Amino acid sequence: MMNNNGFSTGEEDSRGPADQICCLLDDGERCRKQAGNASYSKRIQKTVTQRRLKLSIDSHARHIYICDFHKARIQCARTKRRRRDSEDDSNETDTDLPEVDLYQLQVNTLRRYKRFYKVSTRPSSNKAQLSETIMKHFKTIPIKEKEILTYFIYMVKSNSNKLDHKNNASAEAT
């Protein structure tokens, strides 16, 4: 809504008029869905470019509002973070791997991990920041899956673990 001096009052900015259609070209074809309240910002444009979505703004559109369908599609693409080591080689994503919730660990455990692996963090990091930084480090640790599975199966079949050996050794010493 415009006031008498020509400036926008901001009321029309919260939702595009009902007759406006989405301003996007989807794979070169103009979307015909009704525009919602989401706008095609620089941040969204960056996500579209990074995720190689075939979306662009129509140069003939007089607004930058997008439909709810494209809004959801862009949000979905934003949440699917790609693995750094295989971004160009395959379509695998981090969502294919099980996620470890390090936030469930105690702060002292996170600090021991940080100290053991010499992970650098800010001195005044809270639990959330610490777990996020450690998760980034944790994801970079290379694993030898066959070797680990073989060792795990051996340990299960032999019904032992490292803790049992330590406890037996300390019990025999006393």
VENJO-V228607 format. One line per field, one symbol per residue. ss: DSSP state (@ for helix, = for strand, . for the rest). phi: phi as a letter, one per 40 degrees, with the letter a starting at -180 (. if undefined). burial: b if it has 16 or more other ideal C-beta (glycine too) atoms within 10 Angstrom, else e. Layout:
# VENJO-V228607
ss = ???
phi = ???
burial = ???
This chain:
# VENJO-V228607
ss = .=.....=............=..===..==...=...==..@@@@@@@@@....===.......==.@@@@@@@@@@@@..=..........=@@@.....@@@..@@@@@@@@@@@.........@@@@@@@@@@@@@@....@@@@@@@@@@@@@....@@@@@@@@@@@@.
phi = .ccccgcccgccccacdcccbdccbbfgbccbcccbccbcccccdccdcccfccbaccccccabcbccccdccccccccccccccbdccabcbcccccccccccccdcccccddcccfccbcdbcccccccccccccdccccbbdccccccccdccccfaaccccccccccccc
burial = eeeeeeeeeeeeeeebeeebbbbbbbeeeebeebbbebebeeebeebbeeeebebbbeeebebbbbbeebbebbeeeeeeebeeeeeeeeeeeeeeeeeeebeebeeeebbebbeeeebeeeeebeeeebbebbeeeeeeeeeeeeeeeeeeeeeeeeeeeeeeeeeeeeeeee
